[in-house]
Amino acid sequence: MKASVNFMISSTQLLARKRQSIIAMLGVLFGIAMFIFMMSFMKGVNNYIQDTMLSAIPDIHIYNDIRTDYTTSVTGSWLHNDPQKMVIVHHPKPEKVRLNLKNADAILADLKTRPEIKVISPLLSTQVFFNYGSVQINGILDGVDILEESKIFGLHERMITGTPENLLTADKGVLLGQGLADKLNVAKGDLVTLATPEGTSMRFRVVGTFAFGLSTVDNIKAYVSLASVQQLLAKNHDYITDIRIKLHNIDAAKELAALFAKRYGYKSEDWESTNPSIKAGNMIRDSLTWVVCLTMLTVAGFGIYNIMNMVIASKMKDIAILKAQGFDGSDIRAIFLSQSLVIGVLGASLGLLLGFLLSYALSRVPFPKTEFTFMKYFPVVFDTRYYFAGAVFGILTTFLAGVLPARKAARVDPVTILRG
Amino acid sequence: MENTILKAERLNKSFTGPDPFQVLKDISLSVDKGEFITIVGKSGCGKSTLLYLLSTLDTDYQGTITINGSRLTGLKERDLARFRNEHIGFVFQFHFLLPEFTVLQNIMIPALKLGALPKDAIEHNAMQILRQMGIQDTALKPSGKLSGGQQQRVAIARALINNPGIIMADEPTGNLDSANTQIIFNIFQELSAHGNTIIAVTHDRDFAGRSDRIIEMKDGTINTTAEPAAPPAPCLEPEPLRAFPSSSLFP
């Protein structure tokens, strides 16, 4: 009964000054709506950037880092290992370095037993020159198991012409990066000739083109089967240089990479260490979003604070008479605080709705199409956690903005006002 | 003694600040149930201050106040508020109606706050009081749309809704023209006749003249406590008084 009469007074007063109430509510509404909108959009952008950048990067990359042991030198044997002589070699160069993973088959077999791993793709990569008339164009030729490779990097979505599987059916087929194909002026079905630095050359038929949206990849990369490269380099079938791994949980990469490095004795890198800028970029965009949104909510809070202060200044007489009639300080506080909270709850709910509508609208806006972006619409993430956070922040802000004026109202001395 | 509704003992109040000033000096007072008391005096004599002390709104004083057998001095704000709600009805110089509410709602609010009766019973009572005041037509109007005299009648109706033990009024006619003043006078007199206890501060001698007892204040003290100056004729027995001195003229 007591609470209901307080609420009756509170709501009647709130409705009596509709315009003020609505303006105060709009402040919260826009604050929350922008919070939702910006969080959803920023998270979408973050995910897009991460996906794009990670699309060309495996979660874990195992390869043979060139480390040369310079403690012995051929110079010694040249000088008949005379103990009387000391040999100092400036700028030593390696005599012969093996780039491959020596026990590749064993490592692959061991990796296959690990449940954390989703996809394993072995790679034999070599630098090549593509013949373009009299010009030679630099490129990287990756010999892969195209089905595994496709699973790691989502090649299916990135094909401009042809399909990854074409590589399996065609004899000496090659998939070219779209940029590289353009440079070579070839399309699906054409022939390209390429040569290794050692001088071996070979002809391939273009069976498809792909685009990752990263010019560093699209302008130089070509895929052929593992066997083709092994043949080109005159190596046997277990000669591979890299193993790329995709995990079920991307966050486990760091730990597993360290484990693999120790276990196999080869360099093992996780995506985070090789691309610290991805994480840093995400963090910067996230904090920017939070700062902007909290600023907006604070401004909305000050709006409510101002309006409630004005309301209370104009309601001094009413407060005094209510107190004379038996409403105590806590009733008065409840009346005015509940007004702030009604504004806050309504503003926050409508703000969440508007935020959702804005985010949804943006997610239906087509993204300007270019050859290298595979995004159809603006990236937007719908995450209930943002809506929850928005509601909590909105109500918290209005509560804090309402507390001070309400306390002031509760402390009004009725005598000074009633005596006039 | 059980007939005493209000008892104030040795009330002292000072205003502190740059100009310390003792506004009430050792005032003791008791009011019987059903009494209609007016407090008069020049402005600044402390009559309003005394009323606000008695009404429990002002708690900054020395001395004790007891109403209806409950000692109110030293109680917490919350308890005083509940006490006022139940036992004291207020009428001020200005009506102090809540402008957003209708006349009926204004009257009902103190009763809704008390919560002793269901809402429809309160509404029924409020309408009955309005009818007694002759302003039942205004019940559903916003309180701001009424004339000054009507507003003051609504304020009185609001003071009555909880059947308070005491009605306290501070210059209830101070802001009204003479016609409305008459109406308010009559209402107070009728309330008194129905057994309500009334304490009113006024500077209007006519109004004071209709009360049972006038407390005249001067410089923070009670000057005299007298019967009404111009009493209605039938109430007293003047004959023996006149006879006595006249007979003494004869040797």
Contacts between the chains, C-beta under 8 A, distances in Angstrom:
chain1	res1	chain2	res2	distance
A	1	B	112	7.0
A	1	B	115	3.5
A	2	B	113	6.7
A	2	B	115	6.0
A	4	B	112	7.6
A	5	B	109	6.6
A	5	B	112	4.1
A	5	B	113	5.2
A	5	B	115	7.6
A	8	B	112	7.3
A	9	B	98	7.5
A	9	B	109	7.1
A	12	B	100	5.0
A	12	B	101	6.1
A	12	B	105	7.7
A	13	B	100	5.4
A	15	B	100	7.8
A	16	B	99	7.7
A	16	B	100	3.8
A	317	B	94	7.9
A	317	B	96	5.8
A	318	B	96	7.7
A	318	B	98	5.3
A	318	B	99	7.8
A	320	B	96	7.2
A	321	B	90	7.8
A	321	B	92	7.9
A	321	B	96	4.0
A	321	B	97	8.0
A	321	B	98	7.2
A	322	B	98	7.9
A	322	B	109	7.8
A	323	B	57	7.5
A	323	B	81	6.8
A	324	B	55	7.5
A	324	B	57	6.0
A	324	B	84	6.6
A	324	B	90	5.0
A	324	B	96	8.0
A	325	B	84	6.9
A	325	B	85	6.3
A	325	B	90	6.9
A	325	B	109	6.9
A	325	B	110	4.5
A	325	B	113	6.8
A	325	B	158	7.6
A	326	B	81	5.0
A	326	B	82	6.2
A	326	B	83	7.7
A	326	B	84	4.7
A	326	B	85	2.3
A	326	B	86	7.1
A	326	B	110	6.2
A	326	B	113	5.6
A	326	B	114	7.1
A	327	B	81	6.3
A	327	B	85	7.8
A	327	B	113	6.3
A	328	B	77	5.6
A	328	B	78	4.5
A	328	B	80	7.9
A	328	B	81	3.7
A	328	B	82	7.4
A	329	B	77	6.0
A	329	B	78	7.6
A	330	B	78	7.1
A	331	B	81	7.7
A	331	B	113	7.8
A	414	B	57	5.4
A	415	B	52	5.1
A	415	B	57	5.1
A	415	B	58	4.8
A	418	B	52	7.7
A	418	B	57	7.2
A	418	B	92	5.7
A	418	B	96	7.2
A	418	B	170	7.4
A	419	B	48	6.1
A	419	B	52	7.2
A	419	B	170	7.6
A	420	B	93	6.7
A	420	B	94	6.9
